């Protein structure tokens, strides 16, 4: 009969008085039992666990480290002996850090990916690096990353939270598009550019904070973010682009500072909950269909600064009363 061995060829300990069982917790939360020698150090245990990944949920993953815990206390000294009087021992797997380039080279792992810890030193999350990783729930982005590329996390439908570090200066187009579990986003003071459709179709996104370092917001950036309730456009932005908030059906309040000179076409189209908006005196252009279908919009004043109003800018605003100065641009069919 063949001997039972670990994945690295070492013989697996047999049950007996010189062995003990410890509990191994998988990433999924399931637990399994792992037999080790009774007298061994924390380091020896970690080596053994690296070599024997019998838990099926972990067998598909690259494991870089193991944390050993007794009670609530992690054992930080690798030379410490696992004595019998320690009580139950619990070990946690952690996933091998995934670089963007190495992950792109092995796309078949996508369906198994739950946690990503991008290593310190990576300067960029590449375009499409984790696109459509539907089970990816947690991402750690180190403060060495300056660019999140186009489509980097697009379609990561299980991703509920992400912290964008203060090193990031640019968020690419569609970077988090269709991340339907993403609920909160803070854009740090380092970011100057948010690409088009960056958060489009993030249907659980309820809170967004954009710092006043951002000077450029791309088209359709927050389109169809149907849980978004309020938004402040930072005073560093001079243009609200086409479709920026189109279809944000829960959006009730928008603050626009006097840095904005143009409200692009369809910028707030079909924002059905938007009841009041103040257009500042800096705005000169209101684009076509900018507020079309805003059926709850009750009051709006068009300031003297506005010189052009696009077609259908206020069509379907059934509750609207418009205040405007004498000689203001004609609303026509707007």
N, C-alpha and C positions, 0 to 999 in steps of 0.2 A: 504494500500500500504506500502511495506517495505521501511524503511528509507535507504538512500544511506549512506554507511559507507566506511571508509578507510580499508586497509588490516588489521590494528591492532584493528578494531572495533569502532574507533571514528567516530562520525557523520560528514559527509562532509558538509561544509558550503553551504547554499542556496544563490542563487543570490539575491543581494539587495544592499542598500546604504552602508551597513557595510562590504561589500566584495569587492575584486578587483581581477583581473586576472593577473597572471604573466606568462611569457614564460619559458618553460622548454626545454632545448636542450638535445636531446638524443645522445648517442655515435655515431650513424650513421650520425649525422648532422641534422636530422629531428627535427622539433619543434612542441610542442603542448602547449595548454593552461591549466593552473591549477588555480583554484579559491581558494583564501585564505581570511581570515579576514583582513580588512583594517588596523587595528591597531594590529600589532604583531611584535615580535622581530625576528632578524635573526635566533636565536636558535629555536624559535617556528616554523618558516618556515621550517627549516631543519627537525625537528621532523615530521611535517605534510607531507613533501615529502617522508620521509622514510616510512610513513604509507600508502601512496597512490601512487602506481606505475601503473597508468593507461596507460602510454605510452607503447604500445605493444612491442617496441624494448627493453625496459628496464625490462618488467615484468618477463622476463626469467632470469634475472641476480640478483646476490647478490650485493646490493649497500651499501657501507660503509660510504660515505660522500657526501655532497652537497656543492658546491661552489656558493655563491650568488654574483652577479655582477650588479652594476649600472653603465651604460656607459662602461668605460674600467677599473673601479676600483672595485676590490673585497672588500666585506664587511667582515673585519676580526674580528670585535667586535660582538660577538654573542648576546650581550645585546642591540645592536643598534636597534632602532625602524624603521620599514619600513614606513616612512612617505610618504604622497601623493606627496610632492614636489620633491621627489627623481627621478621621471620619471620612465621609463620602467625598470622592474626588470627582470634579466635573471638568471636562475639557471642551473648549470651543475651537472650531475650525475658523480660520479667516482666509479669504480668497486671495490668491496671488494677484498682486497689482497688475492691472491690464494697461499696457500702453496702447495708444491709438493705432500705431502701425502694426503691432503684433495682433491686435484684435481684428483689424481689417484683413489680415492675412489668413484668418481662421473664422470666417463668417458662420461656419456650421455650429459654433459654440453659442450663437446668439440666443437660441431657444432655451438654453440652460442658465443664462446669465441672470443673476439676481442682485448682486452687489458689485460695484466697481469702485476701486480705490486707485485713482490715477496717481502714479508715483511723483513725488517731489522732483523737480527738475524738468518735467515735461513743460514745454512752452506753449503748446497748442493742442486743443482737442480737434482732431482733423475732421474735414468735411465728411459727413455721413458715418462717422466712426462707430456709433452705436444705434444707427437708424433701425427702427422697427424691432428693437429688442423688447418685445411685449411684456416680459416678466421682470425687467429691470426695475427694482424698487428703490435702490439707494445708490447715490453717486457722491463720491468725495473728490472735489476738484482742488488741487493744491494751489498755494499762492505763487507758484512759478508760472502758471498758465496766464497768458495775456490775450489769447484769441480763442473763442469758441466758434468753430467753423460752421459753415452752412450745413443745415440738416444733421448736425452732430448727434442730437438726441431725438430727432423727429420720429414720431410714432411709438415712443416709449410709453405705452398707455398705462403702465403700473407705477410710473415715477411720480410720487406724491410730493416730495420736497427736494429742493436743490438749493445749495448755498453757493452763490457766485462770489468768488473771492475778490478782494480789493485790488488784485493784480490785473484783472481782466479789463481790457480797453474796448474790445469789440465783440458783439454778439452777432453771429452771422444770420443770414436769411434762413428762415424755417428751422432755426437751431433747436427749438423746443415745440415745434408745430405738432399738433395732435397728441400732446402729452395730456391725456384726458383726466388723469388723476391729480395733476399738479394744482395745488390750492393757493399757494402763496409764493410771491417772487419779490425780492428786493434787488433793484439794480444799484450796485455800489457807486461811489463817487469817482471811481476810476474809469467807468464806461463812458465813452463819448458817442458810440454809434450802436444802434439796434437795427438789425437788418429787416428787410421786408418779410412779413409773415412769421416773424420770429416766435410768436406765441399764439399764432392762429389756431383756432379749434381747440384751445385748452379750455374745455367746457366746465371744469371745476374751479378754474382760476377766479378767486373772489377778491384777492387783495394784491395790488401791485403798487410798489413804491419806486418811483423813478427819480434818481438824484439829478441835481441841477448841473451836473457835468455833461449830461447827454445833450448833444447838439443836433443829432440826426435820428429821426424815427422813420423807418421804412414803410412802404405801402402795406396795408392790410396787417400791420403788426399784431393787433389784438382782435382781428376780425373773428366773429362768432365765439367770443369768450362770453358765453351766455350767463355766467354766474357773477361777472364783474359788476359791482354795484356803484362804485364811484371812481373818479380818476382826476388826478391833478397833472396837468401838462406843465412840466418845469419851465421856469422862465429863461432857460437857455435855448429852448426850441423856438424857431421862428416860422415853422410851417407844420400844420397837421396834414399829413399826406393822404392821398386817395385811399379810401376804404379802411382807414386806421382802426376805427371802432365799429365798422359796419356789422350789423347783426348782434350787437351786444344788448340783448333784449332785456337784461336786468339793470342796465346802466341808468341810474337816476340822477346823478350829479356829476357835472364836469366843471373843473376850474381851469380857465384859460387865462394866462398872464399876458401882459401887454408886449411881450416879446414876439408874439405870433402875428404875422402879417397876412397869412393865407390859410383858409380852411379848405382843404382839398375836396375834390368831387367824391361824393358818397362817404365822406369821412364819418358821419354818424347815421347813415341810412339804416332804417328799420331798428333804431334804438327805441323800442316802443314804450319803455318806462321813463324815458328822459322827459322831465316835466319843466325844468327851467334851465336856461343857459344864458350866460352873459357874454356877449361878444365885445371884446375890448376895443378901444379907440384906435388901436394899432392895425387892426385888420383892414385890408384893402380889397380882398377877393374872397367871395364865398362861392365855392365850386358847384358844378352841376350835381343835383341830387344830394347835396351835402347833408340835409336834414330830412330827406324824403322818407315818409312812412313813420315819422316820430309822432305817433298818434296821441301821446300824452302831453306833448309840448304845448304849454298854455300861453306863455308870454316870451317874447323875444324883442329886443330893441336893436335895430340896425344902426350902428353909429355913423357919424358924418364921414369917417375915414373910408367907408366902403364905396368903391367905385364900380365894382362889377359883381353881379349876382348871376350864377349859372342857371341853366334851364332846370326846371323841376326841383329847385333847391329846397322848397318847402311843400312839395306836393304830398298829399295824404296826411298833412298835419291838421287833422280835423278839429282839434281843440284850440288852435293857435289864433292869438291876436298879435298882430305885428305892429310895433311902433317904429316909425321911421321919419326922418327929417324931410322937410319940403325940398324937392329937387333931387331926392335920392334916386338911385337907379330903379327903373321900372321892374316890378315883379313879374309882369306878363303872365305866363302860365306856371309861375313858380309856386 
